[in-house]
């Protein structure tokens, strides 16, 4: 029993990080129709923003995290102006290919800047653990789950209780109609990229102390976030959260109760199953239902 | 010739120009081989995740090149090591090798320390018939029977035997468990260990695997704990090895852990705290510490001063290998067949890290060291050296 609750805690913590990365995916996809294949590298940049501020610049925790997230927001804006805006009238596939190219560039920029050795990004609650009935709960894992829940709550407030968020949803539903209604579409699209980068930044800062900060960490995250998005439903925020948790739990529980050798096969097998049987995922809507 | 004729490109002149262009690299290479330094090829992971160890032997090969040339080169002729990056891919490793073989035509090669890359390159090496040293540990590389390949690190069966010895004699294990990375190295090491435990009359309570890109090992560690493992052997690479040790600590695991060498190289150690190394033993290729004294002290201190990082056994293996190669070239020249035969006959050659003796499969190293971190620090201390030279076949 202690082992099961230990696995559940670990699965939920890693699933929370996948969920944040998946939400970044969904926000960009919903607003722009672009599948951001650099999403994993966005998270990697988030972790290295933490390395730059907390380890290199030796900033204290609050200002270090703040500066890292500000840097990520700036990066999101930069991505919008330098990559998305010039290509916005190109076919979607061109923009998607551009995200692949940018992802490779980001990885190499990180490699040139930080080198190939990984870093140990510390957590503000490093070494703190709580033992409940034999289950060791690292405080950082609790922090990850709580921060994800807070982020999801804030996103809900943004999208359903603020004019900016409602505008972003309008742009996501019908960009032409949103423009005709007088919404500043470009500004809202820029905000989508900034939001995606910020979420990736939070995911990266949360992930750094669990994994190590490593320039190659982006691809595995992107794959898991992608699987989470497909399982939860492409374009659905609740789907991204549920999908992320599901992937995190399935890989930990699958490795423990089925086979550690085939744990990736389990989550990706389920993803393929969804693509075959229910391609819109758990919460996603079929494309024709959008209209 | 009329004034305008100089501008006319006939088919004949075009073909001549193309032929000349195609032949130029060969001519330049042949000229360089005769008049320039002796060219040595090195296919090394300089970028990507495998560069954690790759950079070590990149550095130590540079140091060896400098030392060999300072000592008069090969009978008065300098050597030059030409590097190609293998990254973390077998196909890139093959391309890197083929590029060197076609353009540079080295008289000797150093291949990477990753068995899967060694296996991929082996057929190409067989085609060019030039001796090479490699450091991948998988036994299957040597079992392939490529007479041009010489291993300058312990084979995985030797490391596994050392880990089993640590579990049985140092930690008195009765119910060992095994965690391994799912590739040729990990699977080979795990299977060899299981066989050796069985031969010693000890049953392995569980064997768990993980993928090369995995980041969470809690399921595997808890499963082994649940099965009652009193020692866990871990076959790992540097980064995942460090992560396993760290997560074991986060899970509150008190079972002693015996890791393979990769988790204790400097690139991995810098990711760990002294607390993470509590209750951890390691089986490393060689114990590298200035306290050993002599040439080891000199090498360790000089490497640190030159490159700003601590040397690791992988780097030292290539440094020793380069020195051995140089001695062979001084004695029998650079003829591939003569050099291959000389290397195959090497017995008890005293390197810095090991005493090298090549067996009939090209394995040159037959000893490992059991180490442990000094309490409260990350400095390793020697527990015992395990030598399989006289133990017969593993």
Interface residues (C-beta under 8 A of the other chain):
Chain A: X3 X6 X7 X10 X14 X111 X116 X117 X118 X119 X120 X127 X129 X131 X136 X138 X210 X211 X212 X214 X216 X217 X219 X220 X251 X252 X253 X254 X255 X256 X260 X261 X263 X264
Chain B: X47 X48 X49 X51 X52 X55 X182 X208 X209 X210 X211 X213 X214 X215 X216 X218 X219 X220 X222 X223 X225 X226 X239 X242 X243 X250 X251 X252 X267 X270 X271 X272 X275
